[in-house]
């Protein structure tokens, strides 16, 4: 495990929470788009490192998808059912089926892709990435002209769609539609291929700090200028270069004893990364209940304090869910699938 990336995953989850919390700020508006790009590129990067190590045989598609589903689906289903219950099961059968089957993001209407537990559209996109991961990895590993043409075809098709898609479909297609998130995933895969071939640098700690902080500063600049860029850009490739650079730097200097990696290796922050999926899946049902309770009892906390308290409480809940539900369910389903396959 690359510890710096685990912490980055946790930070991205907090950014998503802040985006949905209700702050009236262009900064938190940008957090959602930014964190989605980070999550998707990280997924491509980490999966490639895990399943495409030199000399390690590639798993079969059925085994790979089974492992992904056992990891993702139990909490995904809990998040959906909890949201259905909070909505008094008034979602409608077609939308409920799309949500349960992880198909909601294929339908270009917010009535579908934001139905149920609305952040789960991202998991629907991930499923496409998982389905094509093994053949894509094989092509990228082959290198040379084939890999170049593949990447060129994917990016060319992507930017043509971004350029010519009608205005009324910019959000549902550019941001939500699964094939349009695939290039971000592929860039993460490419970053992992580059990472595997780069000799591990032996920089002094100060230089490593400067490089990592420069990458973080680039994100700060992008957040500052976010209100001034077009919707097409902010929802598409705006965050790609900074995310690519940050993931590579955090991975390359994960073992460097510099100030930034020391902070990022803090057990509390790493633990936040461990529970990031539970945090992401459960944060909107939690916010729904949390805010309704305050309205019911007529209480109102200052926004900043409310945010800190709610994040802290959700972290505690997610630690328990991770320990008592997510990990045991994944292990049980993995053992069950192994027995069935044998």
Secondary structure as UniProt FT lines:
FT   HELIX           3..21
FT   HELIX           26..51
FT   TURN            54..55
FT   HELIX           61..86
FT   TURN            87..89
FT   HELIX           93..100
FT   TURN            101..102
FT   HELIX           104..106
FT   HELIX           110..113
FT   HELIX           118..120
FT   HELIX           121..142
FT   HELIX           144..164
FT   HELIX           167..169
FT   HELIX           170..176
FT   HELIX           178..197
FT   HELIX           205..225
FT   HELIX           226..228
FT   HELIX           231..234
FT   TURN            235..239
FT   HELIX           240..252
FT   TURN            253..255
FT   HELIX           259..264
FT   HELIX           267..274
FT   HELIX           276..297
FT   HELIX           303..321
FT   HELIX           322..326
FT   HELIX           327..341
//
